[in-house]
Amino acid sequence: MDIQEVIKQQVTGHPVVVYMKGTPSAPRCGFSANVVNILNSLGVKDIFSVNILENDDIRKGIIEYANWPTVPQVYINGEFIGGSDITTEMYQSGELKTMLSKIVA
């Protein structure tokens, strides 16, 4: 299967997806840790995460998929939200909580 199709299935098959360095329980960079902390603080229990350090095809493919040069990359309901800075801004403004309230029970 084409890597772009794999990524599309991951992004659209889960309500919250994070492409990151490491895992939610063991982030491997501060930006990834920041995103996980924000999502956890908003009550997200089921983060589908992809450790880009373990799969070079995914690491390269996700940059192309989103046309976004860095990770972490956050997707909610199949929509690309952004990286750590954008996620932080949306958290501070309340926009992220509103978006997540539509999927988080």
N, C-alpha and C positions, 0 to 999 in steps of 0.2 A: 504494500500500500504506500502511496505517495506521502511524504512527511507532512505536507500541507493538509492532506485529508485527515491524517492522524490528529494533527493539532486542531483542526476544525471539529472533529468528533469530540475531543477532550473539552474544548471551549463550550460547545453547544450541549454537551451531555451532562454537565454539572452546573449547578446554580452559581457557585463561586469557585473560580480557578485562579491559582497563582503559579506563574512560572518564576522560579526563584533559585537562588544558590542555597543549597541545603534543603532541609525539611522544616515544617512548622515547629516541630519539637527540637530541632537543632539547626537553626539558620546559620549559614556560613558567611553572611555579610550583614552589616548594620542596616542597610536599606531593606533587605528581605525581612529581617527581624522587626523592623518598624511596621511594615505592612501586616505581618502576622499579629503583632501586638494590637494594632488598630482593629483588625477584624475580630480578634478575640474579645476586645473590650466592647464591641458592638453585639456580642453574643453569637457570632458565627461559630457553629460547632463542627460543620462539615466542610472543611477547606480541601478541595481537590488540588493537590500541589504536584508540581513536576520539578524535580531537581535537575536543572540544566547542566550541572557539573557531571552528571552520570550519562548524558546522552548528547554527543556532539551534533548529531543531526537535528535534534530538538533545539539545541542552543542556537544553531545557525538559522533553523527554520522559523523559530518564533520571532526573530528579528524581522525576517521577511514578511511573515504572516501579518504582523501588526504595523509594519513599516515604522518600527520604534526601535532605536538602537541599544536600549539598555534593559536590564532586568533589575528588580522584579517587574513583572507585568501582571496586572490584575484584570480579570474578566468577571462580569456579573451578568447573569442571564444571557451569555453569549456575546456581550458587548465589551469591547476593550475600554477599560476605564483609564489606565495610565500606569505610571510607576509610583515610586515611593512619595515623591513630592506632590503629585496630583492627588494621590490617595490621602495624604496628610491634609491638603487644602480642603478636599471634599469632606473629610472627617470634621475638621474645625468648623466648617460652614453648616454642618448638619445634613448636607446633600447626600453623603454616603449612607447615613443612618436611614434616611427616607428611602433610598434606593434598595437597601438591604431589607427594610421592613416589609417589602413586597414578597420576599422569599424566606426570611428567617422566621420560624415559628416561635 
